[in-house]
Amino acid sequence: MQIEISKIPVTEAYQWMVSLVAPRPIAWVTTLSASGVINLAPFSFFNVFGANPPVVVFSPTLKRDSTKKDTLINIERHGEFVIHASTERDIDAINASSASLPPELSEVEYVGKRTLPSVLVKVPRLADAPFALECKLRQIVPVGNGPISSNLIIGDVVMMHIDPVILGKDGKVDPSRLRSVARLGGEHWCRSTDLFQMERPQ
């Protein structure tokens, strides 16, 4: 089977891409609107992008009507955001927070979460998140035009909040305690509970 991208609809290309490149970690992101509403939304176009400095990237695509999502609007305005763990415990709330609510309504309240003040950014963080990464915007790179086109957000991590409950005896993150979830294609998700280890070659 071969598919030439230029000959299929954008939505079909999107479905193929998210089905083939999987699993994808989920950035659960809080931002702040101009009127002070805390927005919370999940994004599975997400990853860590470096350690010197610590950088994360994620992409809030444009909506199918080509308008911007609240997360993108808020980051363009304030230049700050917080990324939280997406774990099995919160899977229902993560999914629910992807609902298209009016900008004046907070997804934090909608999914029944509490927030705490952040330390180095004005955007609040989720109170019970296993980890939260306070980020300051480095750059937004628009990629493409029209429906579902990308906006690559590059952010510097300036503060980490880590719940000791996810750490093992060695003081490092224990994946079996963090229990991350990720997105696959369509309506499929996966858990990170089927673990194995391999040593890197010298």
C-alpha positions as protocol buffer text, in pm:
chain_id: "A"
residue {
  index: 1
  type: MET
  ca { x: 0 y: 0 z: 0 }
}
residue {
  index: 2
  type: GLN
  ca { x: 130 y: 346 z: -92 }
}
residue {
  index: 3
  type: ILE
  ca { x: -27 y: 683 z: -15 }
}
residue {
  index: 4
  type: GLU
  ca { x: 78 y: 1007 z: -179 }
}
residue {
  index: 5
  type: ILE
  ca { x: -4 y: 1275 z: 77 }
}
residue {
  index: 6
  type: SER
  ca { x: -92 y: 1544 z: -176 }
}
residue {
  index: 7
  type: LYS
  ca { x: -372 y: 1326 z: -315 }
}
residue {
  index: 8
  type: ILE
  ca { x: -568 y: 1261 z: 5 }
}
residue {
  index: 9
  type: PRO
  ca { x: -776 y: 1493 z: 229 }
}
residue {
  index: 10
  type: VAL
  ca { x: -604 y: 1658 z: 525 }
}
residue {
  index: 11
  type: THR
  ca { x: -823 y: 1472 z: 774 }
}
residue {
  index: 12
  type: GLU
  ca { x: -729 y: 1138 z: 620 }
}
residue {
  index: 13
  type: ALA
  ca { x: -358 y: 1223 z: 634 }
}
residue {
  index: 14
  type: TYR
  ca { x: -405 y: 1319 z: 998 }
}
residue {
  index: 15
  type: GLN
  ca { x: -565 y: 983 z: 1083 }
}
residue {
  index: 16
  type: TRP
  ca { x: -287 y: 790 z: 912 }
}
residue {
  index: 17
  type: MET
  ca { x: -15 y: 989 z: 1089 }
}
residue {
  index: 18
  type: VAL
  ca { x: -158 y: 952 z: 1440 }
}
residue {
  index: 19
  type: SER
  ca { x: -220 y: 581 z: 1384 }
}
residue {
  index: 20
  type: LEU
  ca { x: 129 y: 508 z: 1251 }
}
residue {
  index: 21
  type: VAL
  ca { x: 335 y: 721 z: 1491 }
}
residue {
  index: 22
  type: ALA
  ca { x: 234 y: 574 z: 1825 }
}
residue {
  index: 23
  type: PRO
  ca { x: 224 y: 565 z: 2117 }
}
residue {
  index: 24
  type: ARG
  ca { x: 240 y: 940 z: 2168 }
}
residue {
  index: 25
  type: PRO
  ca { x: 287 y: 1090 z: 2516 }
}
residue {
  index: 26
  type: ILE
  ca { x: 27 y: 1343 z: 2626 }
}
residue {
  index: 27
  type: ALA
  ca { x: 103 y: 1695 z: 2746 }
}
residue {
  index: 28
  type: TRP
  ca { x: -175 y: 1801 z: 2986 }
}
residue {
  index: 29
  type: VAL
  ca { x: -135 y: 2177 z: 2966 }
}
residue {
  index: 30
  type: THR
  ca { x: -262 y: 2465 z: 3177 }
}
residue {
  index: 31
  type: THR
  ca { x: -261 y: 2819 z: 3039 }
}
residue {
  index: 32
  type: LEU
  ca { x: -415 y: 3146 z: 3149 }
}
residue {
  index: 33
  type: SER
  ca { x: -658 y: 3357 z: 2945 }
}
residue {
  index: 34
  type: ALA
  ca { x: -656 y: 3737 z: 2930 }
}
residue {
  index: 35
  type: SER
  ca { x: -946 y: 3742 z: 3178 }
}
residue {
  index: 36
  type: GLY
  ca { x: -777 y: 3497 z: 3417 }
}
residue {
  index: 37
  type: VAL
  ca { x: -960 y: 3177 z: 3321 }
}
residue {
  index: 38
  type: ILE
  ca { x: -743 y: 2866 z: 3364 }
}
residue {
  index: 39
  type: ASN
  ca { x: -751 y: 2655 z: 3051 }
}
residue {
  index: 40
  type: LEU
  ca { x: -663 y: 2283 z: 3066 }
}
residue {
  index: 41
  type: ALA
  ca { x: -619 y: 2070 z: 2755 }
}
residue {
  index: 42
  type: PRO
  ca { x: -438 y: 1752 z: 2642 }
}
residue {
  index: 43
  type: PHE
  ca { x: -204 y: 1737 z: 2340 }
}
residue {
  index: 44
  type: SER
  ca { x: -55 y: 1417 z: 2201 }
}
residue {
  index: 45
  type: PHE
  ca { x: 180 y: 1592 z: 1959 }
}
residue {
  index: 46
  type: PHE
  ca { x: 429 y: 1628 z: 2245 }
}
residue {
  index: 47
  type: ASN
  ca { x: 779 y: 1535 z: 2354 }
}
residue {
  index: 48
  type: VAL
  ca { x: 1091 y: 1643 z: 2537 }
}
residue {
  index: 49
  type: PHE
  ca { x: 1333 y: 1804 z: 2294 }
}
residue {
  index: 50
  type: GLY
  ca { x: 1656 y: 1859 z: 2484 }
}
residue {
  index: 51
  type: ALA
  ca { x: 1827 y: 1888 z: 2821 }
}
residue {
  index: 52
  type: ASN
  ca { x: 2071 y: 2175 z: 2782 }
}
residue {
  index: 53
  type: PRO
  ca { x: 1854 y: 2371 z: 2826 }
}
residue {
  index: 54
  type: PRO
  ca { x: 1560 y: 2146 z: 2920 }
}
residue {
  index: 55
  type: VAL
  ca { x: 1311 y: 2200 z: 2637 }
}
residue {
  index: 56
  type: VAL
  ca { x: 967 y: 2058 z: 2563 }
}
residue {
  index: 57
  type: VAL
  ca { x: 767 y: 2081 z: 2242 }
}
residue {
  index: 58
  type: PHE
  ca { x: 400 y: 2033 z: 2172 }
}
residue {
  index: 59
  type: SER
  ca { x: 160 y: 2135 z: 1899 }
}
residue {
  index: 60
  type: PRO
  ca { x: -190 y: 2275 z: 1937 }
}
residue {
  index: 61
  type: THR
  ca { x: -317 y: 2232 z: 1582 }
}
residue {
  index: 62
  type: LEU
  ca { x: -570 y: 2473 z: 1440 }
}
residue {
  index: 63
  type: LYS
  ca { x: -931 y: 2362 z: 1469 }
}
residue {
  index: 64
  type: ARG
  ca { x: -1113 y: 2215 z: 1171 }
}
residue {
  index: 65
  type: ASP
  ca { x: -1255 y: 2561 z: 1099 }
}
residue {
  index: 66
  type: SER
  ca { x: -897 y: 2700 z: 1096 }
}
residue {
  index: 67
  type: THR
  ca { x: -940 y: 2899 z: 1420 }
}
residue {
  index: 68
  type: LYS
  ca { x: -689 y: 2888 z: 1705 }
}
residue {
  index: 69
  type: LYS
  ca { x: -740 y: 2679 z: 2017 }
}
residue {
  index: 70
  type: ASP
  ca { x: -751 y: 2858 z: 2352 }
}
residue {
  index: 71
  type: THR
  ca { x: -416 y: 2710 z: 2454 }
}
residue {
  index: 72
  type: LEU
  ca { x: -239 y: 2867 z: 2156 }
}
residue {
  index: 73
  type: ILE
  ca { x: -410 y: 3202 z: 2206 }
}
residue {
  index: 74
  type: ASN
  ca { x: -315 y: 3208 z: 2574 }
}
residue {
  index: 75
  type: ILE
  ca { x: 49 y: 3117 z: 2512 }
}
residue {
  index: 76
  type: GLU
  ca { x: 79 y: 3378 z: 2238 }
}
residue {
  index: 77
  type: ARG
  ca { x: -51 y: 3636 z: 2486 }
}
residue {
  index: 78
  type: HIS
  ca { x: 136 y: 3540 z: 2804 }
}
residue {
  index: 79
  type: GLY
  ca { x: 430 y: 3323 z: 2694 }
}
residue {
  index: 80
  type: GLU
  ca { x: 388 y: 3077 z: 2980 }
}
residue {
  index: 81
  type: PHE
  ca { x: 234 y: 2734 z: 3039 }
}
residue {
  index: 82
  type: VAL
  ca { x: 254 y: 2429 z: 3266 }
}
residue {
  index: 83
  type: ILE
  ca { x: 272 y: 2068 z: 3145 }
}
residue {
  index: 84
  type: HIS
  ca { x: 145 y: 1792 z: 3374 }
}
residue {
  index: 85
  type: ALA
  ca { x: 173 y: 1415 z: 3391 }
}
residue {
  index: 86
  type: SER
  ca { x: -89 y: 1220 z: 3200 }
}
residue {
  index: 87
  type: THR
  ca { x: -147 y: 908 z: 3407 }
}
residue {
  index: 88
  type: GLU
  ca { x: -384 y: 616 z: 3431 }
}
residue {
  index: 89
  type: ARG
  ca { x: -542 y: 766 z: 3743 }
}
residue {
  index: 90
  type: ASP
  ca { x: -652 y: 1077 z: 3552 }
}
residue {
  index: 91
  type: ILE
  ca { x: -745 y: 920 z: 3220 }
}
residue {
  index: 92
  type: ASP
  ca { x: -1114 y: 1015 z: 3241 }
}
residue {
  index: 93
  type: ALA
  ca { x: -1033 y: 1376 z: 3333 }
}
residue {
  index: 94
  type: ILE
  ca { x: -771 y: 1401 z: 3057 }
}
residue {
  index: 95
  type: ASN
  ca { x: -1022 y: 1284 z: 2801 }
}
residue {
  index: 96
  type: ALA
  ca { x: -1297 y: 1511 z: 2938 }
}
residue {
  index: 97
  type: SER
  ca { x: -1068 y: 1815 z: 2928 }
}
residue {
  index: 98
  type: SER
  ca { x: -1046 y: 1782 z: 2549 }
}
residue {
  index: 99
  type: ALA
  ca { x: -1410 y: 1898 z: 2523 }
}
residue {
  index: 100
  type: SER
  ca { x: -1467 y: 2221 z: 2330 }
}
residue {
  index: 101
  type: LEU
  ca { x: -1576 y: 2455 z: 2608 }
}
residue {
  index: 102
  type: PRO
  ca { x: -1634 y: 2829 z: 2562 }
}
residue {
  index: 103
  type: PRO
  ca { x: -1322 y: 3035 z: 2651 }
}
residue {
  index: 104
  type: GLU
  ca { x: -1492 y: 3179 z: 2959 }
}
residue {
  index: 105
  type: LEU
  ca { x: -1530 y: 2833 z: 3117 }
}
residue {
  index: 106
  type: SER
  ca { x: -1240 y: 2653 z: 3285 }
}
residue {
  index: 107
  type: GLU
  ca { x: -1173 y: 2288 z: 3207 }
}
residue {
  index: 108
  type: VAL
  ca { x: -1007 y: 2265 z: 3548 }
}
residue {
  index: 109
  type: GLU
  ca { x: -1342 y: 2318 z: 3717 }
}
residue {
  index: 110
  type: TYR
  ca { x: -1520 y: 2112 z: 3451 }
}
residue {
  index: 111
  type: VAL
  ca { x: -1314 y: 1800 z: 3535 }
}
residue {
  index: 112
  type: GLY
  ca { x: -1311 y: 1866 z: 3910 }
}
residue {
  index: 113
  type: LYS
  ca { x: -944 y: 1948 z: 3961 }
}
residue {
  index: 114
  type: ARG
  ca { x: -778 y: 2191 z: 4201 }
}
residue {
  index: 115
  type: THR
  ca { x: -482 y: 2416 z: 4130 }
}
residue {
  index: 116
  type: LEU
  ca { x: -188 y: 2561 z: 4320 }
}
residue {
  index: 117
  type: PRO
  ca { x: 21 y: 2867 z: 4237 }
}
residue {
  index: 118
  type: SER
  ca { x: 330 y: 2800 z: 4030 }
}
residue {
  index: 119
  type: VAL
  ca { x: 667 y: 2940 z: 4137 }
}
residue {
  index: 120
  type: LEU
  ca { x: 826 y: 3099 z: 3829 }
}
residue {
  index: 121
  type: VAL
  ca { x: 525 y: 3141 z: 3598 }
}
residue {
  index: 122
  type: LYS
  ca { x: 185 y: 3300 z: 3655 }
}
residue {
  index: 123
  type: VAL
  ca { x: -6 y: 3000 z: 3517 }
}
residue {
  index: 124
  type: PRO
  ca { x: -139 y: 2778 z: 3800 }
}
residue {
  index: 125
  type: ARG
  ca { x: -55 y: 2408 z: 3816 }
}
residue {
  index: 126
  type: LEU
  ca { x: -272 y: 2108 z: 3901 }
}
residue {
  index: 127
  type: ALA
  ca { x: -252 y: 2039 z: 4273 }
}
residue {
  index: 128
  type: ASP
  ca { x: -238 y: 1659 z: 4259 }
}
residue {
  index: 129
  type: ALA
  ca { x: -27 y: 1607 z: 3946 }
}
residue {
  index: 130
  type: PRO
  ca { x: 254 y: 1350 z: 3987 }
}
residue {
  index: 131
  type: PHE
  ca { x: 473 y: 1603 z: 3811 }
}
residue {
  index: 132
  type: ALA
  ca { x: 432 y: 1954 z: 3671 }
}
residue {
  index: 133
  type: LEU
  ca { x: 676 y: 2139 z: 3445 }
}
residue {
  index: 134
  type: GLU
  ca { x: 660 y: 2517 z: 3457 }
}
residue {
  index: 135
  type: CYS
  ca { x: 754 y: 2646 z: 3111 }
}
residue {
  index: 136
  type: LYS
  ca { x: 835 y: 2977 z: 2946 }
}
residue {
  index: 137
  type: LEU
  ca { x: 786 y: 3016 z: 2574 }
}
residue {
  index: 138
  type: ARG
  ca { x: 1098 y: 3007 z: 2359 }
}
residue {
  index: 139
  type: GLN
  ca { x: 935 y: 3007 z: 2015 }
}
residue {
  index: 140
  type: ILE
  ca { x: 618 y: 2929 z: 1821 }
}
residue {
  index: 141
  type: VAL
  ca { x: 672 y: 2783 z: 1476 }
}
residue {
  index: 142
  type: PRO
  ca { x: 360 y: 2781 z: 1253 }
}
residue {
  index: 143
  type: VAL
  ca { x: 368 y: 2486 z: 1013 }
}
residue {
  index: 144
  type: GLY
  ca { x: 119 y: 2494 z: 729 }
}
residue {
  index: 145
  type: ASN
  ca { x: -210 y: 2678 z: 685 }
}
residue {
  index: 146
  type: GLY
  ca { x: -575 y: 2593 z: 728 }
}
residue {
  index: 147
  type: PRO
  ca { x: -756 y: 2316 z: 918 }
}
residue {
  index: 148
  type: ILE
  ca { x: -544 y: 2096 z: 1149 }
}
residue {
  index: 149
  type: SER
  ca { x: -224 y: 2282 z: 1059 }
}
residue {
  index: 150
  type: SER
  ca { x: 38 y: 2277 z: 1331 }
}
residue {
  index: 151
  type: ASN
  ca { x: 183 y: 2534 z: 1566 }
}
residue {
  index: 152
  type: LEU
  ca { x: 499 y: 2396 z: 1720 }
}
residue {
  index: 153
  type: ILE
  ca { x: 539 y: 2544 z: 2067 }
}
residue {
  index: 154
  type: ILE
  ca { x: 892 y: 2527 z: 2204 }
}
residue {
  index: 155
  type: GLY
  ca { x: 919 y: 2595 z: 2575 }
}
residue {
  index: 156
  type: ASP
  ca { x: 1200 y: 2611 z: 2829 }
}
residue {
  index: 157
  type: VAL
  ca { x: 1134 y: 2416 z: 3148 }
}
residue {
  index: 158
  type: VAL
  ca { x: 1218 y: 2652 z: 3434 }
}
residue {
  index: 159
  type: MET
  ca { x: 1078 y: 2462 z: 3733 }
}
residue {
  index: 160
  type: MET
  ca { x: 987 y: 2099 z: 3802 }
}
residue {
  index: 161
  type: HIS
  ca { x: 741 y: 1979 z: 4067 }
}
residue {
  index: 162
  type: ILE
  ca { x: 779 y: 1606 z: 4134 }
}
residue {
  index: 163
  type: ASP
  ca { x: 569 y: 1404 z: 4377 }
}
residue {
  index: 164
  type: PRO
  ca { x: 802 y: 1169 z: 4571 }
}
residue {
  index: 165
  type: VAL
  ca { x: 538 y: 896 z: 4537 }
}
residue {
  index: 166
  type: ILE
  ca { x: 656 y: 832 z: 4177 }
}
residue {
  index: 167
  type: LEU
  ca { x: 1020 y: 784 z: 4281 }
}
residue {
  index: 168
  type: GLY
  ca { x: 1184 y: 449 z: 4347 }
}
residue {
  index: 169
  type: LYS
  ca { x: 1434 y: 368 z: 4622 }
}
residue {
  index: 170
  type: ASP
  ca { x: 1711 y: 504 z: 4401 }
}
residue {
  index: 171
  type: GLY
  ca { x: 1546 y: 847 z: 4394 }
}
residue {
  index: 172
  type: LYS
  ca { x: 1469 y: 822 z: 4022 }
}
residue {
  index: 173
  type: VAL
  ca { x: 1130 y: 811 z: 3850 }
}
residue {
  index: 174
  type: ASP
  ca { x: 983 y: 460 z: 3865 }
}
residue {
  index: 175
  type: PRO
  ca { x: 765 y: 409 z: 3554 }
}
residue {
  index: 176
  type: SER
  ca { x: 556 y: 151 z: 3739 }
}
residue {
  index: 177
  type: ARG
  ca { x: 463 y: 419 z: 3993 }
}
residue {
  index: 178
  type: LEU
  ca { x: 410 y: 699 z: 3741 }
}
residue {
  index: 179
  type: ARG
  ca { x: 182 y: 482 z: 3521 }
}
residue {
  index: 180
  type: SER
  ca { x: 174 y: 710 z: 3218 }
}
residue {
  index: 181
  type: VAL
  ca { x: -87 y: 678 z: 2946 }
}
residue {
  index: 182
  type: ALA
  ca { x: -45 y: 761 z: 2577 }
}
residue {
  index: 183
  type: ARG
  ca { x: -249 y: 806 z: 2261 }
}
residue {
  index: 184
  type: LEU
  ca { x: -265 y: 573 z: 1965 }
}
residue {
  index: 185
  type: GLY
  ca { x: -476 y: 619 z: 1651 }
}
residue {
  index: 186
  type: GLY
  ca { x: -850 y: 684 z: 1654 }
}
residue {
  index: 187
  type: GLU
  ca { x: -1008 y: 624 z: 1996 }
}
residue {
  index: 188
  type: HIS
  ca { x: -725 y: 400 z: 2117 }
}
residue {
  index: 189
  type: TRP
  ca { x: -509 y: 471 z: 2422 }
}
residue {
  index: 190
  type: CYS
  ca { x: -242 y: 264 z: 2594 }
}
residue {
  index: 191
  type: ARG
  ca { x: -93 y: 219 z: 2940 }
}
residue {
  index: 192
  type: SER
  ca { x: 277 y: 204 z: 3022 }
}
residue {
  index: 193
  type: THR
  ca { x: 242 y: -93 z: 3258 }
}
residue {
  index: 194
  type: ASP
  ca { x: 392 y: -358 z: 3027 }
}
residue {
  index: 195
  type: LEU
  ca { x: 757 y: -278 z: 3097 }
}
residue {
  index: 196
  type: PHE
  ca { x: 1090 y: -438 z: 3009 }
}
residue {
  index: 197
  type: GLN
  ca { x: 1453 y: -329 z: 3038 }
}
residue {
  index: 198
  type: MET
  ca { x: 1750 y: -347 z: 2802 }
}
residue {
  index: 199
  type: GLU
  ca { x: 2105 y: -231 z: 2859 }
}
residue {
  index: 200
  type: ARG
  ca { x: 2250 y: 6 z: 2600 }
}
residue {
  index: 201
  type: PRO
  ca { x: 2557 y: -121 z: 2417 }
}
residue {
  index: 202
  type: GLN
  ca { x: 2888 y: 24 z: 2530 }
}
